[in-house]
Amino acid sequence: MHRMTLRRFLAAGLATATLASVFGVAIAQDAGTPAETLSVEEARAARSPFMRQNGMLLRDASRASGDEAVAAMTSLRDNYLRLPTLFPEGSHGDGSDALPAIWENWDAFVAIAESGAEAAQQAIDAAEAGDAAAYQEAVRAVSGTCAQCHQQFRS
Ligand code: HEC
């Protein structure tokens, strides 16, 4: 596929997926499903297994292609969309490495998670299109968001 064509294809796919996820949330709320709310204690306890799972998904994804790649990156994308709910305000301290900077710069924190979800979506689209180079590039972009967030928001 020509490079520009592929870029447009990825951009269109991403826009569709973003819309779908927005509608997904809207539908879930209309159906009376409450948005996920975790207590400070629940959130702190959930983070370690959550973050470790992300590391494993990323490792699996970096070696995968095709359906396996799509599956790993879909889980990672959904985790990234969920990530902010694991950080209710004030859930630092008590052995947690989360920094208070998270809530002082909440928009920046959420923006990193969103950019990771977008990169994961690009990886899904590239895996579905069978474009190995675009896939690896998108996986690297997701991987970059781990350090980007940790540098700013983890002690
Ligand atoms: C938007 C911010 C953000 C992103 C993105 C993020 N992390 Fe984290 N991560 C944190 C914070 C904050 C903590 C500290 C949580 C705590 O100690 O309560 C953490 C903790 C961790 C830990 C330590 C868990 C433990 O056992 O205590 C690991 C491992 C980790 N992250 C891996 C990853 C990997 C791998 C990625 C990328 C796939 C990633 N994280 C993406 C914010 C982020």
Residues whose N, C-alpha, C, O or C-beta is under 5 A from the ligand:
A	BS01	HEC	R47 S48 M51 R52 N54 G55 L58 G95 S96 D97 A98 F109 I112 A113 V142 T145 C146 C149 H150 F153 R154
